Amino acid sequence: MKNVNYSEEVTATIVAAYAANPSMETVKDLAETFDKTTKSIIGKLSREGVYQKESYTTKTGAKPVTKVELVTQLADYLQIELDSIAGLEKSPKAALQKVLDVLTIN
């Protein structure tokens, strides 16, 4: 017989609580309420298909952009092959962003 960590009622309660407020704070509250670890709650929510990983944002609240993405945007804007500007992704990110900003403003 399989050991069941979560009854159907507990699962329904956890899913409903998380769906109402999908945050890490809710996960922590549920873990405390049901005497489980946060990893256990996250695992159960993931298996139920409702867990949403918190996305990373920069200090300004924007979605982060990698240097490779900036170089790709630059190549697209200039309509040149990405290989022709290989190595540019090693430049400082601020410099790449500045070049892209100046080109796209004009």
Backbone as JSON Lines, residues from 0, in Angstrom:
{"i":0,"aa":"M","n":[0.84,-1.19,0.0],"ca":[0.0,0.0,0.0],"c":[0.88,1.24,0.0]}
{"i":1,"aa":"K","n":[0.5,2.22,-0.79],"ca":[1.27,3.45,-0.94],"c":[0.96,4.41,0.21]}
{"i":2,"aa":"N","n":[2.01,5.02,0.76],"ca":[1.86,6.01,1.82],"c":[1.42,7.33,1.2]}
{"i":3,"aa":"V","n":[0.3,7.87,1.63],"ca":[-0.24,9.11,1.08],"c":[0.1,10.26,2.02]}
{"i":4,"aa":"N","n":[0.86,11.23,1.5],"ca":[1.25,12.38,2.32],"c":[0.16,13.43,2.4]}
{"i":5,"aa":"Y","n":[-0.66,13.51,1.37],"ca":[-1.7,14.52,1.29],"c":[-3.03,13.85,0.95]}
{"i":6,"aa":"S","n":[-4.03,14.06,1.79],"ca":[-5.36,13.54,1.49],"c":[-5.97,14.4,0.38]}
{"i":7,"aa":"E","n":[-7.06,13.93,-0.19],"ca":[-7.72,14.7,-1.24],"c":[-8.22,16.03,-0.7]}
{"i":8,"aa":"E","n":[-8.69,16.04,0.55],"ca":[-9.2,17.27,1.16],"c":[-8.08,18.29,1.37]}
{"i":9,"aa":"V","n":[-6.94,17.8,1.88],"ca":[-5.8,18.68,2.13],"c":[-5.28,19.23,0.79]}
{"i":10,"aa":"T","n":[-5.2,18.35,-0.21],"ca":[-4.75,18.77,-1.53],"c":[-5.66,19.87,-2.08]}
{"i":11,"aa":"A","n":[-6.97,19.67,-1.98],"ca":[-7.92,20.66,-2.48],"c":[-7.76,21.99,-1.74]}
{"i":12,"aa":"T","n":[-7.55,21.92,-0.43],"ca":[-7.37,23.13,0.38],"c":[-6.1,23.88,-0.02]}
{"i":13,"aa":"I","n":[-5.01,23.13,-0.19],"ca":[-3.73,23.73,-0.56],"c":[-3.83,24.39,-1.94]}
{"i":14,"aa":"V","n":[-4.41,23.67,-2.89],"ca":[-4.54,24.2,-4.25],"c":[-5.41,25.46,-4.26]}
{"i":15,"aa":"A","n":[-6.53,25.42,-3.53],"ca":[-7.43,26.58,-3.49],"c":[-6.76,27.79,-2.85]}
{"i":16,"aa":"A","n":[-6.05,27.56,-1.75],"ca":[-5.37,28.66,-1.06],"c":[-4.29,29.28,-1.95]}
{"i":17,"aa":"Y","n":[-3.54,28.43,-2.62],"ca":[-2.47,28.94,-3.49],"c":[-3.04,29.65,-4.72]}
{"i":18,"aa":"A","n":[-4.11,29.1,-5.28],"ca":[-4.72,29.71,-6.47],"c":[-5.27,31.1,-6.13]}
{"i":19,"aa":"A","n":[-5.75,31.27,-4.9],"ca":[-6.29,32.57,-4.48],"c":[-5.19,33.6,-4.29]}
{"i":20,"aa":"N","n":[-4.01,33.15,-3.87],"ca":[-2.9,34.06,-3.62],"c":[-1.58,33.35,-3.93]}
{"i":21,"aa":"P","n":[-1.19,33.28,-5.21],"ca":[0.03,32.55,-5.59],"c":[1.31,33.3,-5.22]}
{"i":22,"aa":"S","n":[1.78,33.08,-4.0],"ca":[3.0,33.73,-3.55],"c":[3.78,32.8,-2.64]}
{"i":23,"aa":"M","n":[5.03,33.14,-2.41],"ca":[5.86,32.34,-1.52],"c":[5.35,32.43,-0.09]}
{"i":24,"aa":"E","n":[4.77,33.55,0.26],"ca":[4.19,33.72,1.6],"c":[3.07,32.71,1.83]}
{"i":25,"aa":"T","n":[2.25,32.48,0.82],"ca":[1.18,31.49,0.91],"c":[1.77,30.1,1.1]}
{"i":26,"aa":"V","n":[2.82,29.79,0.36],"ca":[3.49,28.49,0.48],"c":[4.0,28.3,1.9]}
{"i":27,"aa":"K","n":[4.62,29.33,2.46],"ca":[5.14,29.23,3.83],"c":[4.01,29.03,4.84]}
{"i":28,"aa":"D","n":[2.91,29.77,4.65],"ca":[1.76,29.62,5.54],"c":[1.17,28.22,5.46]}
{"i":29,"aa":"L","n":[1.06,27.69,4.26],"ca":[0.53,26.33,4.08],"c":[1.45,25.29,4.71]}
{"i":30,"aa":"A","n":[2.74,25.48,4.56],"ca":[3.71,24.55,5.16],"c":[3.56,24.53,6.67]}
{"i":31,"aa":"E","n":[3.4,25.69,7.24],"ca":[3.23,25.79,8.69],"c":[1.9,25.17,9.13]}
{"i":32,"aa":"T","n":[0.85,25.48,8.4],"ca":[-0.48,24.98,8.74],"c":[-0.55,23.45,8.7]}
{"i":33,"aa":"F","n":[0.05,22.86,7.68],"ca":[-0.05,21.41,7.5],"c":[1.19,20.66,7.98]}
{"i":34,"aa":"D","n":[2.07,21.34,8.69],"ca":[3.27,20.74,9.26],"c":[4.09,20.01,8.19]}
{"i":35,"aa":"K","n":[4.34,20.71,7.1],"ca":[5.13,20.19,5.97],"c":[6.25,21.19,5.7]}
{"i":36,"aa":"T","n":[7.21,20.77,4.89],"ca":[8.26,21.7,4.47],"c":[7.75,22.51,3.27]}
{"i":37,"aa":"T","n":[8.38,23.65,3.04],"ca":[7.98,24.46,1.88],"c":[8.25,23.69,0.59]}
{"i":38,"aa":"K","n":[9.34,22.9,0.56],"ca":[9.63,22.11,-0.64],"c":[8.54,21.07,-0.89]}
{"i":39,"aa":"S","n":[8.01,20.5,0.17],"ca":[6.94,19.53,0.03],"c":[5.69,20.18,-0.55]}
{"i":40,"aa":"I","n":[5.35,21.36,-0.04],"ca":[4.17,22.09,-0.54],"c":[4.37,22.48,-2.0]}
{"i":41,"aa":"I","n":[5.56,22.99,-2.33],"ca":[5.86,23.37,-3.71],"c":[5.77,22.15,-4.62]}
{"i":42,"aa":"G","n":[6.31,21.03,-4.16],"ca":[6.24,19.79,-4.94],"c":[4.82,19.37,-5.21]}
{"i":43,"aa":"K","n":[3.98,19.44,-4.19],"ca":[2.57,19.05,-4.35],"c":[1.86,20.01,-5.31]}
{"i":44,"aa":"L","n":[2.1,21.31,-5.14],"ca":[1.48,22.29,-6.04],"c":[1.96,22.09,-7.48]}
{"i":45,"aa":"S","n":[3.22,21.73,-7.65],"ca":[3.76,21.46,-8.99],"c":[3.09,20.24,-9.6]}
{"i":46,"aa":"R","n":[2.94,19.17,-8.82],"ca":[2.28,17.96,-9.32],"c":[0.83,18.23,-9.68]}
{"i":47,"aa":"E","n":[0.22,19.17,-8.97],"ca":[-1.17,19.53,-9.26],"c":[-1.27,20.51,-10.42]}
{"i":48,"aa":"G","n":[-0.11,21.02,-10.88],"ca":[-0.07,21.9,-12.04],"c":[-0.46,23.34,-11.77]}
{"i":49,"aa":"V","n":[-0.35,23.78,-10.52],"ca":[-0.74,25.16,-10.2],"c":[0.41,26.04,-9.73]}
{"i":50,"aa":"Y","n":[1.56,25.45,-9.4],"ca":[2.67,26.24,-8.86],"c":[3.25,27.13,-9.94]}
{"i":51,"aa":"Q","n":[3.5,28.4,-9.6],"ca":[4.1,29.37,-10.5],"c":[5.41,29.85,-9.89]}
{"i":52,"aa":"K","n":[6.5,29.53,-10.54],"ca":[7.79,29.96,-10.05],"c":[7.86,31.48,-10.13]}
{"i":53,"aa":"E","n":[8.37,32.1,-9.06],"ca":[8.5,33.55,-9.06],"c":[9.57,33.94,-10.06]}
{"i":54,"aa":"S","n":[9.26,34.9,-10.89],"ca":[10.21,35.32,-11.91],"c":[11.18,36.35,-11.35]}
{"i":55,"aa":"Y","n":[12.39,36.28,-11.83],"ca":[13.43,37.19,-11.4],"c":[13.24,38.54,-12.08]}
{"i":56,"aa":"T","n":[13.44,39.6,-11.34],"ca":[13.4,40.95,-11.92],"c":[14.63,41.72,-11.45]}
{"i":57,"aa":"T","n":[14.97,42.74,-12.2],"ca":[16.11,43.57,-11.83],"c":[15.72,44.52,-10.7]}
{"i":58,"aa":"K","n":[16.66,45.29,-10.24],"ca":[16.39,46.26,-9.17],"c":[15.32,47.27,-9.57]}
{"i":59,"aa":"T","n":[15.23,47.54,-10.87],"ca":[14.23,48.5,-11.35],"c":[12.88,47.85,-11.59]}
{"i":60,"aa":"G","n":[12.81,46.52,-11.43],"ca":[11.55,45.81,-11.61],"c":[11.35,45.28,-13.02]}
{"i":61,"aa":"A","n":[12.33,45.5,-13.9],"ca":[12.22,45.03,-15.28],"c":[12.72,43.59,-15.39]}
{"i":62,"aa":"K","n":[12.28,42.91,-16.45],"ca":[12.77,41.57,-16.73],"c":[14.21,41.68,-17.2]}
{"i":63,"aa":"P","n":[15.11,40.87,-16.66],"ca":[16.52,40.99,-17.06],"c":[16.74,40.59,-18.52]}
{"i":64,"aa":"V","n":[17.69,41.27,-19.15],"ca":[18.07,40.99,-20.53],"c":[19.54,40.61,-20.52]}
{"i":65,"aa":"T","n":[19.88,39.51,-21.17],"ca":[21.27,39.07,-21.19],"c":[22.05,39.82,-22.27]}
{"i":66,"aa":"K","n":[23.37,39.74,-22.16],"ca":[24.21,40.39,-23.17],"c":[24.02,39.73,-24.53]}
{"i":67,"aa":"V","n":[23.82,38.42,-24.54],"ca":[23.58,37.71,-25.8],"c":[22.3,38.23,-26.46]}
{"i":68,"aa":"E","n":[21.27,38.47,-25.66],"ca":[20.02,39.01,-26.21],"c":[20.25,40.41,-26.78]}
{"i":69,"aa":"L","n":[21.04,41.22,-26.09],"ca":[21.33,42.57,-26.59],"c":[22.09,42.52,-27.91]}
{"i":70,"aa":"V","n":[23.08,41.63,-28.01],"ca":[23.85,41.5,-29.25],"c":[22.94,40.99,-30.37]}
{"i":71,"aa":"T","n":[22.05,40.08,-30.06],"ca":[21.1,39.57,-31.06],"c":[20.18,40.69,-31.55]}
{"i":72,"aa":"Q","n":[19.7,41.51,-30.63],"ca":[18.87,42.66,-31.02],"c":[19.66,43.61,-31.91]}
{"i":73,"aa":"L","n":[20.91,43.84,-31.55],"ca":[21.77,44.73,-32.34],"c":[21.97,44.19,-33.75]}
{"i":74,"aa":"A","n":[22.24,42.88,-33.86],"ca":[22.42,42.26,-35.18],"c":[21.13,42.35,-35.99]}
{"i":75,"aa":"D","n":[20.01,42.12,-35.34],"ca":[18.72,42.23,-36.05],"c":[18.49,43.65,-36.54]}
{"i":76,"aa":"Y","n":[18.77,44.63,-35.68],"ca":[18.55,46.02,-36.05],"c":[19.43,46.43,-37.22]}
{"i":77,"aa":"L","n":[20.69,45.98,-37.17],"ca":[21.65,46.33,-38.23],"c":[21.5,45.44,-39.46]}
{"i":78,"aa":"Q","n":[20.67,44.43,-39.35],"ca":[20.43,43.46,-40.42],"c":[21.72,42.8,-40.89]}
{"i":79,"aa":"I","n":[22.47,42.32,-39.91],"ca":[23.71,41.6,-40.21],"c":[23.66,40.25,-39.5]}
{"i":80,"aa":"E","n":[24.53,39.36,-39.96],"ca":[24.61,38.04,-39.34],"c":[25.19,38.14,-37.94]}
{"i":81,"aa":"L","n":[24.63,37.37,-37.04],"ca":[25.09,37.37,-35.65],"c":[26.56,36.95,-35.57]}
{"i":82,"aa":"D","n":[26.98,36.02,-36.44],"ca":[28.37,35.56,-36.44],"c":[29.35,36.67,-36.78]}
{"i":83,"aa":"S","n":[28.91,37.67,-37.55],"ca":[29.81,38.74,-37.96],"c":[30.17,39.68,-36.81]}
{"i":84,"aa":"I","n":[29.41,39.62,-35.73],"ca":[29.74,40.44,-34.55],"c":[30.0,39.54,-33.34]}
{"i":85,"aa":"A","n":[30.49,38.33,-33.62],"ca":[30.82,37.37,-32.56],"c":[31.86,37.98,-31.62]}
{"i":86,"aa":"G","n":[31.69,37.74,-30.36],"ca":[32.6,38.27,-29.36],"c":[32.1,39.55,-28.73]}
{"i":87,"aa":"L","n":[31.15,40.19,-29.37],"ca":[30.61,41.45,-28.86],"c":[29.89,41.24,-27.52]}
{"i":88,"aa":"E","n":[29.41,40.03,-27.28],"ca":[28.71,39.75,-26.03],"c":[29.64,39.8,-24.82]}
{"i":89,"aa":"K","n":[30.94,39.91,-25.08],"ca":[31.9,40.03,-23.97],"c":[32.07,41.49,-23.55]}
{"i":90,"aa":"S","n":[31.46,42.4,-24.27],"ca":[31.51,43.82,-23.92],"c":[30.66,44.07,-22.68]}
{"i":91,"aa":"P","n":[30.92,45.18,-21.99],"ca":[30.08,45.5,-20.83],"c":[28.61,45.66,-21.23]}
{"i":92,"aa":"K","n":[27.73,45.15,-20.41],"ca":[26.3,45.18,-20.7],"c":[25.79,46.61,-20.88]}
{"i":93,"aa":"A","n":[26.26,47.52,-20.04],"ca":[25.82,48.91,-20.13],"c":[26.21,49.52,-21.48]}
{"i":94,"aa":"A","n":[27.39,49.16,-21.99],"ca":[27.84,49.68,-23.28],"c":[26.97,49.14,-24.41]}
{"i":95,"aa":"L","n":[26.66,47.86,-24.37],"ca":[25.79,47.27,-25.39],"c":[24.41,47.92,-25.37]}
{"i":96,"aa":"Q","n":[23.88,48.13,-24.17],"ca":[22.56,48.74,-24.05],"c":[22.58,50.17,-24.58]}
{"i":97,"aa":"K","n":[23.65,50.9,-24.3],"ca":[23.78,52.29,-24.76],"c":[23.8,52.36,-26.28]}
{"i":98,"aa":"V","n":[24.59,51.48,-26.91],"ca":[24.69,51.44,-28.38],"c":[23.31,51.13,-28.97]}
{"i":99,"aa":"L","n":[22.65,50.15,-28.42],"ca":[21.33,49.76,-28.91],"c":[20.33,50.89,-28.74]}
{"i":100,"aa":"D","n":[20.39,51.56,-27.58],"ca":[19.47,52.69,-27.33],"c":[19.7,53.82,-28.32]}
{"i":101,"aa":"V","n":[20.97,54.15,-28.57],"ca":[21.28,55.26,-29.49],"c":[20.84,54.91,-30.9]}
{"i":102,"aa":"L","n":[21.07,53.7,-31.33],"ca":[20.68,53.29,-32.69],"c":[19.17,53.26,-32.87]}
{"i":103,"aa":"T","n":[18.45,52.8,-31.89],"ca":[17.02,52.64,-32.05],"c":[16.26,53.95,-31.83]}
{"i":104,"aa":"I","n":[16.89,54.94,-31.22],"ca":[16.25,56.25,-31.04],"c":[16.24,57.01,-32.36]}
{"i":105,"aa":"N","n":[17.36,56.91,-33.11],"ca":[17.47,57.66,-34.37],"c":[16.67,57.08,-35.47]}
